[in-house]
């Protein structure tokens, strides 16, 4: 009888990468002339790094963290939820009561290749602005990968 493999190897976002992503997100916020809260969580959804720009809206602190959690927990960008749910009233009206789930833009899974390593959430502007800030932070990963190649 063969041995059971009881360990599973899994990657997770490092503090170093999370910090680089925060810097890029903040720079995009400054470019947009808006103040954002930026949250990065690890693969299981635990807060890894967080920054609230000066004068970021108070509600944005919690929303950014919930967007990051939603993106990591469901391995999908938060902006994809509404289109998936809008034509299903029972699900739409029920799932919005799920603790920490956000169904509008500004949260993205963080991946290395196809593997989920965390999530990023941004709040402070219209969700389209929040998405732009997330995308600027995610570009850090692409830049790091292209440098290694």
Secondary structure, DSSP 8 states (H G I E B T S, - for coil): --------------HHHHHHHHHHHHHHHHHHT---EEEEEETTS-EEEEEE-TT--HHHHHHHHHHHHHHHHHTS-TTHHHHHHTT-HHHHHHHTTSTT---SSSEEEEEETTEEEEEEEEESS-HHHHHHHHHHHHHHHHHHHHHH-
